[in-house]
Amino acid sequence: MSRFQRFAAIDWSGAKGSRHKGVAVAICEADGAAPKLVERAKPWSRSEVLEWLLATSKEAPTLYGFDFSFAPPIVERGEYLPGEPGIPGTAREFWAYVDRCCADEDLGAASFLEQVHRRHFYFGIADGTKADFVRFRQCDARLNAQGGRKTASAYDAIGAAQVAKASFSGMRLLHRLDGKVAIWPMEPLPDSGSAVVEIYTRIYLRRAGLQGMKLRSRAELNIALKALGSAPARLRFEPDDHQTDALVTAAGMRALATSEPHAFTPEGLTREIAATEGWTFGIL
């Protein structure tokens, strides 16, 4: 049994602006009850998510999952931004560096990609060959070797599936959480209290027997939840894919943490990787 009493999943967004329709928050209790959306009168801001997490983390031991890369890859090339002087070599130092470089509103980081370190990110064919930019972390390589779809690269900043802007804005969030809530695996899972992990919804859709499809209805959502040992969600409306991602992932995190003894000790996770690249919760 997991020591956590609650599980929360946050579908994140790196979009410019102060409020984001792409942000969704879902939470479920450890008892198998259906996950619920944490709703707001207006779309979430990233700063509101930070405030909500800090407040609720003190109420009960909660495992929070965010769907962005906690750090860029470094093991393959030895540097986050090759050829740039003065770039830190650990994730936590890099979060602080990203935060110092960005003045974007609401924890945004678009300027980091578009201006500060533009040459490291792929925005389109004018930048050259995409393969020259795309690099992956060790946990991504493990997921691909297991037959999972390769996750997007933190250096790929084009298209609907890109995670670059979300990831670098997320690093600003992690910098503000560091020292207040445990962030795994950059630090070992503590014996008590709340913790934050990186998530990837496709992992839980596969565990539910689905092929990584986007869910956009209550019926599809509840098929996935049932397969993950959860009661059906009771929604007043047809959810969008951001909401279903958060709901399924909250239930999936609960199922994984409860049933998988190696959830926090996956094969291949070394101290070096934990401190530099991190790991996606659920890649075993």
GUVO-264525 format. One record per residue (C-alpha): z, x, y; residue in one letter. Coordinates in steps of 0.001 Angstrom, whole numbers, padded with zeros to 6 digits, always signed. Last residue first. Example, Ala and Ser with C-alpha at 12.3 -4.5 7.8 and 13.67 -1.06 7.14 Angstrom:
<midrens>
+007140+013670-001060S/+007800+012300-004500A/
</midrens>
This chain:
<midrens>
-014710+009913+000957L/-016425+008652+004114I/-014181+005713+005006G/-012651+007046+008211F/-015348+009152+009885T/-014367+012791+010258W/-013522+015228+013045G/-015916+017827+014373E/-013653+020599+015698T/-010026+020295+014606A/-010668+018291+011436A/-013629+020496+010508I/-011496+023632+010767E/-008588+022094+008859R/-010970+021123+006064T/-012338+017687+005185L/-014659+018162+002209G/-013089+015579-000085E/-011335+012876+001875P/-007583+013076+002521T/-006870+010079+004758F/-008499+007446+002521A/-007577+009446-000572H/-005286+006806-002123P/-007893+004041-001582E/-006523+000517-002000S/-004563-000348+001143T/-006266+001940+003644A/-009697+000890+002365L/-009026-002847+002335A/-007421-002755+005788R/-010265-000689+007223M/-012736-003161+005750G/-010986-006160+007304A/-011080-004510+010749A/-014662-003400+010073T/-015862-006889+009228V/-014380-008371+012409L/-015590-005583+014721A/-019140-005590+013334D/-019166-009404+013422T/-018264-009348+017119Q/-020902-006802+018039H/-023470-008657+015917D/-023015-011903+017840D/-020685-014624+016623P/-021614-018298+016113E/-018910-020293+017820F/-015433-021777+017355R/-014520-019082+014835L/-012324-019323+011765R/-012707-016107+009796A/-012547-016401+006040P/-009580-014869+004163A/-010055-011203+003387S/-010462-009332+000119G/-013407-007235+001292L/-015925-009337-000649A/-014508-012428+001056K/-014992-010815+004468L/-018632-010008+003759A/-019471-013571+002704I/-017451-014786+005680N/-019606-012906+008157L/-022840-014201+006675E/-021635-017801+007003A/-020211-017284+010483R/-023560-015995+011695S/-025094-012831+013110R/-024418-010144+010525L/-026436-006933+010845K/-027488-005599+007455M/-026016-002442+005980G/-027133-003326+002499Q/-024387-005734+001551L/-022044-005330-001409G/-018849-005575+000631A/-018334-001818+000270R/-021807-001411+001747R/-020849-003576+004726L/-017706-001490+005039Y/-019562+001808+005298I/-022169+000258+007636R/-019432-000436+010181T/-018822+003237+010982Y/-015289+004066+012116I/-013441+006879+013887E/-009659+006800+013651V/-006673+006062+015912V/-003042+005974+014817A/+000085+003853+015197S/+003657+004744+014305G/+005189+006401+011269S/+004633+009219+008799D/+002044+010856+011025P/-001624+011184+009948L/-002524+014808+010516P/-003946+015740+013933E/-007613+016044+014838M/-008020+013876+011763P/-006882+011413+013041W/-005766+010696+016607I/-002035+009968+016901A/-001177+007827+019937V/+000283+009101+023225K/-000422+012844+022989G/-004176+012310+023209D/-004925+008757+024317L/-006358+009770+027688R/-008525+012473+026133H/-009595+009984+023460L/-010887+007613+026161L/-012952+010390+027755R/-014282+011204+024293M/-015333+007577+023977G/-017580+007960+027025S/-019195+010859+025174F/-019605+008838+021999S/-020912+005670+023631A/-023522+007605+025600K/-024694+009499+022514A/-024671+006625+020013V/-028381+005795+019886Q/-029385+002758+017829A/-030968+000822+020709A/-033206+003714+021708G/-032795+007116+023315I/-029819+009454+023739A/-029991+011498+020523D/-027532+014382+020920Y/-024614+012558+019257A/-026844+012080+016223S/-027200+008690+014567A/-025673+008141+011132T/-027596+008947+007978K/-027898+005892+005765R/-025575+006115+002815G/-026775+007476-000494G/-023803+009693-001229Q/-025628+012726+000148A/-026124+010832+003424N/-022404+010165+003712L/-021623+013827+003039R/-024127+014993+005670A/-022557+012664+008217D/-019116+014052+007354C/-020398+017594+007998Q/-021662+016724+011454R/-025297+016169+012362F/-027896+017754+014636R/-030883+016192+016390V/-032274+018148+019305F/-035133+020168+017763D/-035947+017205+015500A/-036857+015171+018596K/-039773+017447+019420T/-040370+017775+023148G/-038319+016424+026048D/-041267+014372+027339A/-041191+012471+024047I/-037930+010758+024902G/-034322+011043+025995F/-033160+013857+023704Y/-030017+015604+024859F/-029138+019291+025194H/-031226+019917+028320R/-029332+017304+030364R/-025960+019051+030342H/-024516+017992+033717V/-027260+015554+034724Q/-028324+012863+032262E/-025938+013565+029404L/-022755+014214+031378F/-023859+011696+034012S/-023908+008933+031379A/-020224+009498+030650A/-018523+006219+031538G/-014738+005987+031546L/-014851+002854+033743D/-016880+004397+036551E/-018680+007718+036197D/-016983+010797+037693A/-017607+012933+034633C/-017301+016708+034220C/-013511+016773+033980R/-013566+014093+031270D/-016109+016008+029227V/-013962+019152+029435Y/-010805+017280+028410A/-012599+015862+025378W/-013864+019379+024587F/-010334+020763+024533E/-009381+018068+022017R/-012465+018653+019908A/-012103+022409+019630T/-014503+025127+020778G/-014386+024815+024547P/-017579+025368+026601I/-017251+028305+028992G/-020839+029460+028925P/-023668+027183+027727E/-026041+028787+025228G/-025342+026331+022446P/-023669+023083+023521L/-021168+022182+020792Y/-021130+025698+019420E/-021049+027340+015967G/-024504+026100+014982R/-023858+024065+011808E/-020091+023728+012250V/-020359+022311+015779I/-021405+018675+015528P/-020422+016513+018510P/-016917+015064+018659A/-015142+011724+018098F/-018430+010057+017203S/-018342+006398+018179F/-017286+003205+016405D/-013586+003106+017255F/-010904+002224+014691G/-007263+001445+015435Y/-004599+001598+012709L/-001510-000264+013885T/+002192+000371+013385P/+003725-002545+015344A/+004459-003441+018984E/+004132+000073+020450K/+000425+000381+019664S/-000096-002975+021381T/+000452-001624+024895A/-001474+001628+024524L/-004344-000183+022822L/-004565-002901+025466W/-004602-000348+028306E/-007380+001664+026653L/-009390-001482+025908V/-008930-002532+029533E/-010311+000819+030692S/-013403+000283+028544R/-014035-003006+030313S/-014085-006113+028183W/-016322-009071+028989P/-014610-011763+031086K/-012113-014411+030004A/-010987-011981+027305R/-010884-012317+023534E/-009131-010400+020808V/-011240-011520+017870L/-009410-012434+014705K/-009347-010908+011228P/-008603-013325+008391A/-005290-013005+006603A/-005016-010380+003877G/-001359-009539+004499D/-001872-006368+006545A/-002608-008283+009740E/-006009-008370+011365C/-007509-007294+014685I/-010913-007560+016318A/-012191-006074+019591V/-015748-006360+020909A/-017532-004208+023493V/-021295-004738+023803G/-020896-007347+026543K/-019639-004533+028760H/-017773-004593+032024R/-017558-001726+034551S/-021079-000353+034697G/-023167+002022+032634K/-023373+001436+028907A/-021402+003633+026500G/-020249+000733+024371S/-017627+000346+021645W/-017122-002067+018758D/-013354-001809+018423I/-011635-002374+015093A/-007939-003171+014723A/-005746-003021+011632F/-002158-004219+011525R/+001049-003543+009593Q/+000182+000033+008695F/+002120+001773+005896R/-000771+001154+003514S/+000000+000000+000000M/
</midrens>
